[in-house]
Amino acid sequence: MSEIDIAERKKRPVERILISQPEPADVAKSPYSKLAKKYNLHLDFRKFIQIDPVSSKEFRKEKIDVLSYTAVIFTSRKAVDNFFRVCAELKIEVPATMKYFCVAEQTANYLQKYIVVRKRKIFVGERTSKDLIEVIKKHKGESFLFPCSNIRKDDIPNFLAENEFNYKEAVLYKTVASDLSDLADVNYDLLAFFSPSGIQSLLTNFPDFKQNNTRIAAFGPTTAKAVREAGLILDIEAPMPNAPSMTGAIELYIKEQID
């Protein structure tokens, strides 16, 4: 598509937007609702991916002895849930000496669902994987188990491998494409994505997808990269210095159209 074509399509109004996430619990109070009211937009929410747990039978094939590890790395609540689910199914009693490394305080607090937190050794990053890596650096003597999905970010496992840490990945759940066949005949002016898995789901469901005048928004550098690698045009990239959220980035785009 030429620069002239891109400029022309940018002038096309954005009225219908599909957000590739579940609808917020209180949608009326969400930033999306405010955005819709302000610019008279029609917004739909739809999960593009779903999480399927790996069965205990499948996990056995990974030949991982949970009790041979001294620490577990958690980067999400899904990882926490599936780790303790598999342990319960296999009747593995996680020892009180097990150490837990959590990406953020929110994840650490979630551990209370399964353990008595005050009696365990828990190490917490500030917010991101990069923060957690700084914490892990101080504990090279541990043997780490990293519960994750079949699709995960590379930063933590790459760091562990490159620095010769004793670690093992345990795939305990799978990120798969949701069935979006009912959207085949529905047209949107803008599709908003939040992970590379969302882009993969789009192309899995619609292998002949033609972008045409549909604008695409992506949150985060890995999502933006996935959009471009799929041969699609990225119209809106978030976060930006003046728009740290997806709604803020979309609003800037719409304001430029109005102006």
C-alpha positions in Angstrom: 0.0 0.0 0.0 1.4 3.4 -1.0 1.9 6.3 1.3 -1.0 8.1 -0.5 -3.3 5.1 0.1 -2.4 5.0 3.8 -3.1 8.7 4.1 -6.5 8.3 2.4 -7.5 5.4 4.6 -6.5 7.4 7.7 -9.3 9.8 6.7 -11.9 7.1 6.9 -13.9 7.5 10.1 -13.6 5.0 12.9 -17.0 4.0 14.1 -16.9 0.3 14.8 -14.1 -1.2 17.0 -13.4 -4.7 18.0 -11.4 -5.1 21.2 -9.7 -8.6 21.3 -10.2 -9.0 25.1 -13.1 -10.1 27.3 -15.6 -7.4 28.2 -14.6 -5.5 31.4 -16.5 -6.7 34.5 -17.9 -3.2 34.9 -18.0 -2.0 31.3 -20.0 1.1 32.1 -17.1 2.5 34.2 -14.3 1.3 31.9 -12.2 3.8 29.8 -13.7 2.1 26.7 -17.2 3.1 27.7 -16.1 6.7 28.1 -14.3 6.6 24.8 -17.4 5.2 23.0 -19.7 7.9 24.5 -17.4 10.7 23.7 -17.0 9.8 20.0 -20.2 7.9 19.4 -18.4 4.6 18.8 -19.8 1.0 18.6 -17.5 -1.2 20.7 -17.5 -5.0 20.8 -15.3 -7.2 23.1 -14.2 -10.7 22.1 -11.6 -13.0 23.4 -9.3 -14.0 20.6 -7.4 -16.6 22.7 -8.3 -19.1 25.4 -6.3 -21.0 27.9 -6.5 -24.8 28.0 -4.9 -26.6 30.9 -2.3 -29.4 30.3 -3.6 -32.6 31.8 -1.6 -34.4 34.5 -1.1 -37.2 32.0 0.5 -34.8 29.5 2.6 -33.2 32.2 4.1 -36.6 33.1 5.5 -36.8 29.6 7.6 -33.8 30.4 9.4 -35.9 33.0 9.7 -33.2 35.5 10.2 -34.0 39.2 8.7 -30.9 40.9 10.3 -31.9 44.3 13.8 -31.7 42.8 13.5 -27.9 42.5 14.0 -25.4 45.2 12.2 -22.4 43.7 9.3 -21.6 41.3 9.0 -18.6 39.1 5.5 -17.2 38.6 4.8 -14.5 35.9 1.0 -14.7 36.0 -2.0 -16.0 38.0 -2.6 -18.6 35.3 0.8 -20.1 36.1 0.0 -20.1 39.8 -3.3 -21.9 39.3 -2.0 -24.5 36.9 1.1 -25.3 39.0 -0.9 -26.0 42.1 -3.6 -27.8 40.0 -1.1 -30.2 38.5 0.5 -30.8 41.9 -2.9 -31.6 43.4 -3.8 -34.0 40.6 -0.5 -35.8 41.0 -0.7 -35.7 44.8 2.6 -33.8 45.0 2.9 -32.0 48.4 4.9 -28.9 47.8 7.4 -28.5 50.7 7.3 -25.4 53.0 10.9 -24.8 52.0 9.9 -24.0 48.4 10.8 -20.5 47.4 8.6 -18.4 45.1 9.7 -15.7 42.7 6.8 -13.5 41.5 6.7 -10.9 38.8 4.7 -8.5 40.9 3.0 -8.0 44.2 -0.4 -8.9 42.8 0.9 -12.3 41.7 2.6 -12.8 45.1 -0.7 -12.0 47.0 -2.6 -14.4 44.8 -0.4 -17.2 46.3 -2.6 -16.9 49.4 -5.2 -19.0 47.5 -2.9 -22.0 47.9 -0.3 -21.4 50.6 0.2 -19.6 53.9 2.2 -16.7 52.5 3.7 -15.5 55.8 5.4 -18.9 56.3 7.0 -19.0 52.9 10.0 -17.3 51.3 8.6 -15.1 48.5 10.6 -12.8 46.3 8.8 -10.1 44.3 9.7 -8.0 41.3 8.3 -4.5 40.9 6.2 -5.1 37.9 7.9 -6.5 34.8 9.9 -9.5 33.9 13.0 -7.3 33.7 12.4 -6.3 37.4 12.1 -10.0 38.4 15.3 -10.9 36.6 17.1 -8.4 38.8 15.8 -10.3 41.8 16.6 -13.7 40.4 20.2 -12.6 39.8 20.8 -12.7 43.5 19.8 -16.4 43.8 21.9 -18.3 41.4 22.3 -21.2 43.8 18.6 -22.1 43.5 17.1 -24.8 41.2 14.3 -23.0 39.3 11.1 -24.4 37.9 9.3 -22.0 35.4 5.6 -22.9 34.9 4.5 -21.4 31.6 2.3 -21.6 28.5 3.3 -23.1 25.2 3.5 -19.5 24.1 5.5 -17.3 26.4 8.0 -14.4 26.4 11.6 -15.3 25.9 13.2 -12.8 28.4 13.3 -14.9 31.6 14.2 -18.3 30.1 16.8 -16.6 27.8 18.3 -15.0 30.9 18.4 -18.2 32.8 20.0 -20.1 30.0 22.6 -17.5 29.1 23.7 -17.2 32.7 23.8 -20.9 33.2 21.2 -21.1 35.9 19.8 -24.5 36.9 16.2 -24.3 35.6 13.5 -26.1 33.7 10.4 -24.9 31.9 7.1 -26.7 32.7 4.4 -26.2 30.1 1.2 -26.4 32.3 -1.3 -24.7 30.0 -1.7 -23.9 26.4 -2.7 -20.6 24.7 -4.9 -21.5 21.7 -7.1 -19.6 19.2 -10.7 -19.1 20.1 -13.4 -19.9 17.5 -14.2 -16.7 15.8 -16.2 -18.1 12.9 -19.3 -16.1 13.8 -17.3 -12.9 13.0 -16.7 -13.9 9.4 -19.3 -11.5 8.0 -18.8 -8.7 10.5 -16.8 -5.7 9.5 -14.9 -3.3 11.8 -13.1 -0.1 11.2 -10.5 -1.0 13.9 -9.2 -4.1 15.5 -7.3 -3.8 18.8 -4.7 -6.4 19.8 -2.8 -7.0 23.0 -0.6 -10.0 22.3 1.1 -11.8 19.4 -1.3 -14.7 20.2 -4.2 -12.4 19.2 -2.7 -11.8 15.8 -2.1 -15.6 15.4 -5.7 -16.2 16.3 -6.9 -13.8 13.7 -4.9 -15.5 10.9 -5.8 -19.0 12.2 -9.5 -18.2 12.0 -9.3 -16.1 8.8 -6.3 -17.4 6.8 -7.4 -15.3 3.8 -7.8 -12.1 5.9 -7.4 -8.9 3.8 -6.9 -5.8 5.8 -8.1 -3.3 3.2 -9.3 -0.3 5.1 -9.4 -1.9 8.5 -7.1 -0.1 10.9 -5.1 -2.2 13.4 -4.0 -1.1 16.9 -1.4 -3.0 18.9 -0.4 -2.8 22.6 3.3 -3.5 23.4 6.3 -4.0 21.1 5.9 -7.7 20.7 2.4 -7.3 19.5 3.4 -4.5 17.1 6.2 -6.8 15.8 3.7 -9.6 15.2 1.4 -7.3 13.2 4.3 -6.3 10.9 5.6 -9.8 10.6 2.1 -10.9 9.5 2.4 -8.4 6.6 -0.3 -6.1 8.1 -0.2 -2.3 8.5 0.0 -1.1 12.0 -2.0 2.1 12.4 -2.0 2.6 16.1 0.9 1.6 18.5 0.6 1.8 22.2 1.8 2.7 24.7 3.1 6.1 23.7 4.6 8.9 25.8 1.4 10.9 25.4 -0.9 7.9 25.5 0.1 5.1 27.9 -3.1 3.1 27.4 -4.8 1.6 24.4 -7.9 3.8 24.8 -5.6 6.9 24.9 -3.8 5.8 21.7 -7.1 5.2 19.9 -8.4 8.6 21.1 -5.3 10.3 19.7 -5.9 8.6 16.3 -9.6 9.7 16.3 -8.7 13.3 17.3 -6.2 13.5 14.4 -9.1 12.5 12.0 -11.4 15.1 13.5 -8.7 17.8 13.4 
